[in-house]
Amino acid sequence: MFSPYYAWARRQGGGDPFAHCAFNVALYDIAGKRWAMTERGARHLMRSRDSMTIGPSAMTWNDDTLTVTLDEVTAPWPSHIRGTVRLHPYALARHVVALDTAGVHRWQPLAPCAQVDVRLTHPRLSWSGPGYFDANSGDAPLAEAFSRWHWSRASVRNGTAVLYDIERRDGGRLALGLRCDRSGNVHEFAPPPVATLPCSGWRVPRATRADAGCAPRVLRTLEDSPFYVRSLVASQLEGDPVVAVHESLALDRFRAPWVQMLLPFRMPRRA
């Protein structure tokens, strides 16, 4: 959805989505971070009921486990990310949220509570811990419907909490709070007050929601780009201390021509 090549193809009257697909892998450890997002053409895409392959990487459902086999090259500095990631959902959720008033854009927390096992050979890393799996789908470009959003996910007692704050192009807003348990049940709760976070290095505004009187703080900025920032945020929800994976997306920035010109450096294409 952030592909500059797909955007250029649409402007020329084309834009087959199957000709613009990629595995995005972001890996963070103490030594630093690695990022891979190589776009590939339709001949590199294979799909079946239970699997999808894009170039040398694939994901497959085996019984109740999602297995991701990775073989990617990072950008802009090339190195390999190879290995497997296995996600074991406690249950699959059927909750679907329309993010815009027309229902053109949808989001679903498919497996909000899961166990993840990571085994990498390049670099040689492995770990296990709580996992999360969601999906976005849409029938139009994101920037046409939204101006910005803030999203976060945190492990809480007996499940996962998700916060979504969206500013729509039509002037409307969506403030969403969800608590998901290990049985696949999803319950909405009233989102707590807005709490402002420091802007990123690229001056992208960040905000979240937290219990009244709590002052959330950024523990680490994982990704910092001109239009998108991913962070770890310490906060408090319904009386519980949490560490959340947080993202802020500024779609006016994304639309800017100078940002579009920068994207190929992080997202090369192998057609």
C-alpha positions in Angstrom: 0.0 0.0 0.0 3.0 2.3 0.3 4.6 1.2 -3.0 5.8 4.1 -5.2 5.8 1.8 -8.2 2.2 0.9 -7.7 1.3 4.6 -7.3 3.2 5.4 -10.6 1.4 2.6 -12.4 -2.0 3.8 -11.2 -1.3 7.3 -12.4 -0.6 5.9 -15.8 -3.9 4.0 -15.9 -2.6 0.6 -14.8 -1.9 -0.7 -11.4 -2.4 -4.5 -11.1 -1.9 -5.2 -7.4 -0.5 -8.7 -8.1 2.4 -7.0 -9.9 3.3 -5.1 -6.8 3.8 -7.4 -3.8 6.5 -7.8 -1.1 7.4 -9.4 2.2 8.2 -6.6 4.7 10.6 -7.9 7.4 11.7 -5.6 10.2 14.2 -7.1 12.7 15.4 -5.3 15.8 18.0 -6.4 18.3 20.6 -4.8 20.6 23.0 -4.4 17.8 20.6 -2.4 15.6 17.9 -3.0 13.1 17.5 -4.7 9.7 14.8 -3.9 7.1 13.8 -5.8 4.0 10.9 -4.8 1.6 11.8 -5.9 -2.0 8.8 -5.5 -4.3 8.3 -8.2 -7.0 6.2 -8.7 -10.1 3.3 -11.0 -10.7 5.4 -13.9 -12.0 7.1 -14.1 -8.5 3.7 -14.6 -6.8 2.1 -17.9 -6.1 -1.0 -18.4 -4.0 -3.2 -21.3 -2.9 -5.8 -21.8 -0.2 -3.2 -22.3 2.5 -0.1 -20.6 1.3 1.5 -17.6 -0.5 4.9 -17.3 -2.0 6.6 -14.1 -3.1 10.0 -14.6 -4.6 12.2 -16.7 -2.2 9.9 -16.2 0.9 6.6 -17.8 1.8 3.9 -18.2 4.4 1.8 -21.3 4.9 -0.9 -22.4 7.3 -0.2 -25.9 8.7 -3.1 -27.1 10.8 -3.2 -24.3 13.4 0.2 -22.8 12.8 1.3 -20.0 10.4 4.8 -20.7 9.2 6.8 -17.9 7.5 9.9 -18.9 5.7 12.2 -15.9 5.1 15.0 -15.4 2.6 15.3 -11.6 2.0 18.0 -9.0 1.4 17.9 -5.8 3.5 17.9 -2.2 2.1 19.6 0.2 1.7 22.6 -1.7 3.1 22.4 -5.3 1.8 22.5 -8.2 4.2 20.5 -11.4 4.6 17.5 -12.2 6.7 16.9 -16.0 6.6 15.0 -18.4 8.8 11.5 -19.2 10.0 8.9 -17.6 12.1 6.0 -19.7 13.5 2.9 -18.1 14.9 0.6 -20.3 17.0 -2.7 -18.5 17.6 -4.6 -19.3 20.8 -7.8 -18.6 18.7 -8.8 -16.7 15.6 -11.0 -13.7 15.9 -13.8 -12.8 13.5 -14.1 -9.1 14.5 -13.8 -6.8 11.5 -13.7 -3.0 11.8 -14.6 -0.5 9.0 -12.0 2.3 9.3 -13.9 4.7 7.0 -17.5 5.6 6.8 -17.9 3.9 3.4 -16.4 0.7 4.5 -13.8 0.8 1.8 -10.9 0.2 4.3 -11.1 -2.6 6.8 -9.0 -4.0 9.6 -9.2 -7.3 11.4 -7.2 -8.5 14.4 -7.0 -12.1 13.1 -4.9 -13.6 16.0 -4.5 -10.9 18.6 -3.2 -13.4 21.1 -0.6 -15.8 19.9 2.8 -17.4 20.6 5.7 -16.7 18.2 8.8 -18.8 17.8 11.6 -17.2 15.7 14.6 -19.2 14.4 16.9 -17.3 12.1 20.2 -18.5 10.5 21.1 -15.1 9.1 21.6 -13.4 11.5 21.9 -16.2 14.0 19.1 -15.3 16.4 16.2 -17.1 18.1 13.5 -16.3 20.6 10.0 -17.1 21.7 7.3 -14.9 23.1 3.8 -13.3 22.8 2.8 -12.6 19.2 0.1 -10.7 17.3 -1.3 -11.1 13.8 -3.7 -8.7 12.1 -4.7 -7.7 8.5 -5.7 -4.5 6.6 -7.6 -4.6 3.4 -8.9 -1.8 1.1 -10.3 -0.9 -2.3 -8.7 2.5 -2.6 -5.5 4.3 -1.7 -5.1 5.0 2.0 -4.2 8.6 1.5 -7.5 9.3 -0.2 -9.5 8.3 2.9 -7.2 9.3 5.8 -4.9 12.1 6.8 -3.2 10.4 9.8 -3.5 7.7 12.4 -2.0 6.4 15.6 -2.2 2.7 16.5 -0.8 0.6 19.3 -0.9 -3.0 20.6 0.1 -4.2 24.1 0.0 -7.5 26.0 -2.3 -7.2 29.0 -3.7 -9.6 31.6 -5.5 -12.4 29.8 -5.0 -11.0 26.4 -4.1 -8.0 24.1 -5.3 -4.4 24.1 -5.4 -2.4 20.8 -5.9 1.4 20.4 -6.7 3.0 17.1 -7.1 6.7 16.5 -7.8 7.8 12.9 -8.4 11.2 11.3 -10.4 10.9 8.1 -10.3 13.1 5.0 -14.0 13.9 5.5 -13.3 15.5 8.9 -14.5 12.5 10.9 -12.6 10.6 13.5 -12.5 7.1 14.8 -11.3 6.4 18.4 -11.3 2.6 19.1 -10.3 0.6 22.1 -10.4 -3.2 21.9 -9.5 -5.9 24.4 -9.0 -9.4 22.9 -8.8 -12.5 25.0 -7.2 -15.9 24.3 -10.5 -17.4 23.3 -10.9 -15.1 20.3 -13.4 -12.8 21.9 -13.1 -9.1 21.2 -14.6 -6.5 23.4 -14.7 -2.8 22.9 -13.9 -0.4 25.7 -14.0 3.4 26.0 -10.6 4.7 24.9 -8.8 6.6 27.7 -7.7 10.2 27.3 -5.2 11.3 24.6 -1.6 11.6 25.6 0.9 13.4 23.4 4.3 11.9 22.8 7.4 13.7 21.5 7.7 14.1 17.7 10.0 11.7 15.9 13.3 12.7 14.4 11.5 13.5 11.1 9.0 15.6 13.1 6.1 13.2 12.6 3.6 13.8 15.4 3.0 11.0 17.9 0.2 10.5 20.3 -1.4 7.6 22.2 -4.1 7.1 24.9 -3.4 6.2 28.5 -5.1 6.2 31.9 -5.7 9.7 33.3 -2.7 10.9 35.2 -0.3 8.6 33.3 2.5 10.2 31.2 3.4 7.7 28.5 7.1 7.7 27.4 8.9 6.5 24.3 11.3 3.7 25.2 12.8 3.2 21.8 12.1 4.5 18.3 12.3 1.5 16.0 11.5 3.1 12.7 11.7 6.8 11.9 10.8 7.8 8.3 9.4 11.1 6.9 5.8 9.7 7.1 5.9 6.7 9.4 7.3 6.0 12.9 7.2 2.8 14.9 8.1 2.9 18.6 8.0 1.1 21.9 6.0 3.1 24.4 5.6 2.6 28.2 2.1 3.4 29.3 -0.8 2.4 31.6 -4.2 1.0 30.5 -7.1 0.3 33.0 -4.6 0.4 35.9 -2.1 -2.0 34.3 1.4 -0.9 33.3 2.1 -1.9 29.6 4.7 -1.7 27.0 3.1 -1.1 23.6 4.2 -1.4 20.0 3.1 1.9 18.6 2.9 3.5 15.2 2.1 6.9 13.8 1.3 7.4 10.1 1.2 10.9 8.4 -0.4 10.4 5.0 0.0 14.1 3.9 3.7 13.6 4.3 3.4 10.3 2.4 1.8 12.1 -0.6 4.6 14.6 -0.9 6.7 14.2 -4.1 10.0 14.3 -2.2 8.9 11.4 0.0 7.8 9.4 -3.0 11.3 9.9 -4.5 12.9 8.6 -1.3 10.8 5.4 -1.0 12.8 3.3 -3.6 15.9 3.4 -1.5 14.1 1.5 1.2 11.9 -0.5 -1.2 13.8 -1.8 -4.3 11.9 -3.6 -7.0 12.8 -6.8 -8.7 10.2 -7.2 -11.5 
